[in-house]
Amino acid sequence: MLKNIFKLVLIISMAAVVAGCQQQSNSNAKIGFVDTNKVFKECKAGIEGMSYLKKSSEEFQAKFAEMQKQMGGNQTEENTRKFQEALGEYQNKMGAEQNRIVEALQNGFSKAVDDYRKANGYSVILGVEAAISYDKSADISTKIIEAMDKMEIKIKPE
């Protein structure tokens, strides 16, 4: 009796293995990977955005250096208040500008990735940060940079 049960289990196991080997793979999924940091640093809009923010920061530093020079040793309450108001205004302006630029870049990036995925038959495109290991031929970062460079991504305010 035990022998017959063992034979039955063995036959069922072998049948499952054979059936598994005969199934065709439905895994025709095409997967791409994008290095988002590379894209944002190397695309024209990303470079323009960093340049714009750097220039604004330098203008701010020059303005505040001039304010400090004018105040000299005259640290009155009113001078301190004016200085802090100007600093707060700058921080709000720069925060808003950074958010605006990041949003413009993110919108352009999302459109570029989605358009590229559809046009090239990809099932999914993932960030390289999500991959433990991947074939570098699946990295489409350069293609996304090229696509974003063709877009009109508004970085500078009107």
N, C-alpha and C positions, 0 to 999 in steps of 0.2 A: 504494500500500500504506500509506504513512504517512498519507495523507488518510483512508483507511478506519479506521485505528486512532484517529485524532483524532476522527472522527465518532462512533465507538463510545464513546469515553471521554466525549465531550460528552453523548451520549444517556443514558449511565448516570448521569452527574452530575445531569442535569436530572431524571431519574426519581427519584433520591434526594432532591432538593430538593422535588419535588412530593409525594412520599410523606411526607416530614417535615412539610410544611405541612398535610397532610390528617390526621395523627394527632391524636387528641383528647388534651388534657392530662389526665393522671391526678393532677395536683397539686391535689387538694382539701384538702391539709393545712392545718389551722388552727393557727397558731403564736402563742403569747403570750409576753410578756416581763415579768419581775419584777425590780424594783430591791430586792434583798435588804437593802441598808443602810437604805433607806427603811422597809421593812416592819419590821425589827427596832427601829428608832428610834421608829416611830409607833404600833405596836400596843400595846394595853394591857399585855400581859405584858412587852414590852420596856421600856416606861416604868417599870413596877413593878420590874423587875429592876435597872435602872440606879439607881432611887431606893433600893432595898434595899442595893445595893453601896455607894452614896454614904454612906448612913446608917451602915453598918458601918464604913466608912473613917473617918468623923468620930468615931465612938465609939472607935475604935482610937487616933486622934490625941489625943483627950482623955485616954485612959488613959496613953499614953506621955508626954504632957506632965506629967501628975500624977507619974508615976514619976521623971521627970527632976527635977521640983521637990523631991520627997522626997529624992532622992539629993543634991541641991544640989551642993556642991563635994566631996562624999564619994565619990570615984571609986575605990572598992576593987575588988579582983578579983571578989569575990562580987557586988557591985552590978552590975558590968559583965556578969558571967555571967548574972544574973537578967534583965537588960535584953535581952541577946541571945537568951536562951531565949524570952522573951515575944515578941520580934520574929519569931523563927523560927516560933513557934506561930501568930502572926497571919498570916504569909505563907502557911503551909500551909492555914490555915482559909480565907483569902480565895481562894487558888488553887482549893481544892475547891469553894467556893461559886460562883465564876465558872464553873468547868467544869459544875457542876450546872445553873446557870441557862442557860448556852449550850446544853447538851444538851436541856433542856426546851423552849427556844425553837426549836431546830433540829427537834426531833421534831414540834412543833406546826406549824411552817412546812412541813415535808415533807408532813404529812397534809393541811394546807389546800391546798397546791398540787396534790397528787395528786387529792384530792376535787374541786377546782374543774375540773381538766383533764378528768376523767371526766364530770362533770355537764354541762359546756359543750361537749363534743365537740372538744376540742383534741387535736391529734396530739402536740404537744410544747410545753413551756413552758421557756424559757431565761432565764438571768439577763441583765440589760441589759449586763453587763460583757462578755458574749460577742458582742454585736452591734456591728458597725462603724457601722451605720445601721439605723434601723427607724422605722416609722410610730408615732407616740405613741398612736394609737388601739389598738395591739396591747399597750400597757402595762396589765397587770392588777394592778399593785401594790396599788391601793386596794381591789380586790375581795379580795385575799389578806389585807390588814389587817382588813377587815370579817369575813372568815371566822375569822381567828385571835382576834378580839375576842369571838366567840361561843363560843370553846373555853374549857375549864377548864384553863389551863396553870398548874401549881403552881410558884410562884416562891419564896415564903417557906417555910423549913423548918418542920416541925411542932414 
